[in-house]
Each structure stands twice: as C-alpha cells, then as structure tokens.
Amino acid sequence: MKYRAMMLGLVLGIAMTAVLLLNGRVLAQDDAVTTWKIAVVDRKAVFNEYKKQQEEMKKLQAQLNGMQGELDEMSKTIQSAKDSYLEKRDSMPEAERDAEKSRIQQEFVKYEAELKSRQAKMDAMTAALIKEVKGDIDAAIAKFGEENRYHLILESDTDPQSRTAVLYYHTKIDITIQIQQILNDAYAKGQ
C-alpha cells in the first residue's frame, strides 16, 4: 500500500511537471510571437481642442450671458425701487411704507429664486455637454484602438502638476493628435 501511494505521487508529480513545462513553453512562444501595441492619450488636451466642445461651450456662454442680462435688469429694477423707497419713506404713511417695503422684499425673493433656478439650469446643461463630449472622446479612442489593433491605451497628462497612472512614456506612442483629428473631422462632416 505504501509502495502504491508512493508510485501514484511520483506519477502525479511527473505529470504536473510536464504540464507546467508545456504550459510555460506555450506561454513563452506566445510572448515571443505577440508584440504589444500600447499608446497614451491626453484626454484633457483632446477635450480642449475638440471643435464640438468649443462651439457648444460658446453657445452655452451666450445663453448664460443672456440670462445674466435679464438678471441684471431685475437687479436694477429692485435697486431702483429700493432707492426710491429710501428717498420717500420718511414722507410716506406707515401703511404705505410697510406695503412698499414688503413688495421690494418679495421682488428680491423672486430674484434670488430666479438666480438659483437659472444657475441650476446652466450647471445641468454644462454637465450634459461635458458628459456627451467625454463619451465622444472615449468612443473615438476605443474605435481607434480597435481599428489599429492596440492592446492598451492609457490616459496621460502633459501637466506635471496633474497625477495620472502614466509616469513616463515615449512620445512615439502618444496618439492625442490623431484622436483630436478624428473627432474634429467627424464633427466637421456632421455640420
């Protein structure tokens, strides 16, 4: 029985060694045949140079300026009413004075509510645009990677103060310009 167990252990050991050697040989062959294609992209640079993002941000800024103009007019109206009230309050009857003060306060409350509402609307519109643009960038990177048979594309950042996972890369593997060109060409065709 002891002899049998020893033989079985020896056979299993030889079999495992053969499998490991064969597996190591296959992996070594795969590594020798496979060359890995790796690239880096500075998504922040792509974002900043993407024509769609630039034009849509200009449109948002124009909307913001329009909203700000309306808010400024509301503010001037309230300030004018306040100045008029302060100038005339001493000569007004108490009931009229209280009514005018209350009306000005209500206008100010409306102004503050409108300010918050418009700010929330602009924040939501900006966030939606950023999400859409980042989706475009990620899709372009994925498509470029697939079409050019990349195994790995990492995010980089040329700003030394910014921290990304890439600590060093050779500029030959930087595809930032290609991604910018793909996005801007596609956007120009869609116009």
Secondary structure as UniProt FT lines:
FT   HELIX           2..33
FT   STRAND          38..41
FT   HELIX           43..49
FT   HELIX           51..88
FT   HELIX           89..91
FT   HELIX           94..147
FT   TURN            148..149
FT   STRAND          152..155
FT   TURN            160..161
FT   HELIX           171..173
FT   HELIX           176..190
//
